Amino acid sequence: MDSRLTRRIAQYVGIGAAVIVPALVVAQQATNPPTTNFAAGELLRASDIDQLRDALVEAIGRINALEAGQTGPLRKSNVYLAPEAIVPNAINDIVSATSSCTNGADLLVDCSCYGRSTAGTDATNSTSMDLRQVRSRNNASAGVNSACSCTGRNSGSNPDAVLIAQATCLRIQ
């Protein structure tokens, strides 16, 4: 057999595999139902990409409406503090606290988390709080409010500590 023919056949087989393998992967993803949570090393399905694209389009639409002034004027008086979420946190306990904006259309502009002692008149940030996670979440979905979530561990010696989550929100009219 001619060596040029052998190389050419190997080349065609390689090109065919490069086309067929991704097509099989896409076909396999399209037949399986999409997952709602993404895990490390997991393949994204076509429906997952569509869902992400739709959320991005919706968020860009909200931003464009804000920039165009279609939502009404944005004033400093529209900025408000959501009610604090205060969760008791005993020594070495890990707890979570969430403070949410009061309206689903409002935007979260700041998220703060801290520990505080409740003993006596000491209302200062004097507690050793190991913040494990601080998450801010702006939602465009109807019925879901933007929120500030905190997870922390009382790493000090204060048995009367509390974990506090505080959301600062912008009222969109």
C-alpha positions in Angstrom: 0.0 0.0 0.0 1.3 3.4 -0.9 2.4 5.5 2.2 0.6 8.6 0.8 -2.7 6.7 0.6 -2.2 5.5 4.2 -1.6 9.1 5.4 -4.6 10.3 3.4 -6.9 7.7 4.9 -5.7 8.5 8.4 -6.3 12.2 7.7 -9.9 11.5 6.6 -10.6 9.3 9.6 -9.3 12.1 11.9 -11.5 14.7 10.2 -14.5 12.4 10.4 -13.9 11.7 14.1 -13.5 15.5 14.7 -17.0 16.0 13.2 -18.8 12.9 14.5 -17.7 13.0 18.2 -18.9 16.6 19.0 -22.1 15.8 17.1 -22.7 12.7 19.3 -21.9 14.7 22.5 -24.4 17.4 21.5 -27.1 14.8 20.6 -26.5 13.1 23.9 -26.9 16.4 25.8 -30.1 17.2 23.9 -31.8 14.0 24.8 -31.0 14.2 28.6 -33.2 16.6 30.7 -31.4 19.7 31.9 -30.2 20.1 35.4 -30.9 23.1 37.6 -27.6 23.1 39.5 -24.2 23.2 37.8 -21.5 21.1 39.4 -17.8 21.2 38.8 -16.8 19.1 35.7 -20.4 18.9 34.5 -21.3 19.4 30.8 -23.6 22.3 30.0 -26.6 21.2 28.0 -28.2 23.3 25.2 -31.2 24.1 27.5 -28.8 25.3 30.2 -27.2 27.7 27.7 -30.7 28.8 26.6 -31.6 29.5 30.2 -28.5 31.5 30.9 -28.9 33.5 27.7 -32.5 34.3 28.6 -31.5 35.5 32.0 -28.8 37.6 30.5 -31.2 39.2 28.0 -33.6 40.0 30.8 -30.9 41.6 32.9 -29.6 43.6 30.0 -33.2 44.8 29.3 -33.5 45.9 33.0 -30.2 47.8 32.8 -31.2 49.5 29.5 -34.6 50.5 31.1 -32.7 52.0 34.0 -30.3 53.9 31.8 -33.1 55.2 29.6 -35.0 56.5 32.7 -38.1 54.4 31.9 -38.3 53.2 35.5 -38.7 56.7 36.8 -36.1 59.0 38.3 -33.4 57.5 40.5 -32.9 59.5 43.7 -30.9 59.2 46.8 -34.2 59.0 48.7 -34.9 55.7 46.8 -32.0 54.0 48.6 -33.1 52.2 51.8 -31.8 49.7 54.3 -33.7 46.4 54.3 -34.6 45.0 57.7 -31.5 43.4 59.4 -31.5 39.7 59.7 -30.1 38.8 63.1 -29.3 35.2 63.9 -27.9 34.0 67.3 -24.6 32.4 66.9 -23.2 30.3 69.8 -19.4 29.6 70.1 -18.2 27.5 67.1 -21.7 27.4 65.5 -22.1 28.1 61.8 -25.3 29.9 61.0 -26.7 31.8 58.0 -28.6 35.1 57.9 -30.4 36.7 54.9 -31.7 40.3 54.5 -34.0 40.9 51.5 -35.2 44.0 49.7 -38.9 44.6 50.3 -40.0 44.7 46.6 -39.1 42.2 43.8 -38.2 45.0 41.4 -35.7 46.7 43.7 -32.0 46.3 43.2 -29.4 45.3 45.8 -26.6 47.9 45.8 -24.7 46.8 48.9 -24.5 43.7 51.1 -22.8 43.8 54.6 -22.3 41.1 57.2 -20.8 41.3 60.6 -21.0 39.9 64.1 -22.1 41.7 67.2 -22.2 41.0 70.9 -25.6 41.4 72.6 -24.3 41.5 76.1 -25.3 44.5 78.2 -25.0 47.9 76.5 -22.1 46.8 74.2 -23.6 47.1 70.7 -20.3 47.3 68.9 -18.8 45.0 66.4 -16.7 43.3 69.1 -17.3 39.7 68.2 -14.8 37.4 66.5 -16.9 36.3 63.5 -15.4 34.1 60.8 -17.4 35.0 57.7 -17.5 31.9 55.6 -19.6 33.3 52.8 -21.1 36.6 51.7 -23.5 36.5 48.7 -25.4 39.3 47.1 -28.2 38.2 44.7 -30.1 40.5 42.4 -33.2 38.8 41.0 -35.2 39.8 37.9 -37.7 37.0 38.4 -41.2 38.0 39.5 -41.9 37.2 43.1 -38.2 36.8 44.1 -36.6 39.7 46.0 -32.9 40.6 45.8 -31.1 39.6 48.9 -27.9 39.7 51.0 -26.9 36.3 52.5 -24.2 35.6 55.0 -22.8 32.5 56.6 -20.4 32.8 59.6 -18.9 31.0 62.5 -18.5 32.5 66.0 -14.8 32.0 66.4 -14.5 34.0 69.6 -15.4 33.4 73.2 -18.6 35.4 73.1 -21.6 33.0 73.7 -24.1 35.8 73.1 -23.0 36.7 69.6 -25.3 37.3 66.7 -24.6 37.2 62.9 -26.2 40.2 61.1 -26.9 40.5 57.4 -27.8 44.0 56.1 -29.0 44.7 52.6 -29.0 48.2 51.1 -31.5 48.5 48.2 -32.5 50.9 45.5 -36.3 51.3 45.1 -37.2 51.0 41.4 -40.6 52.7 40.7 
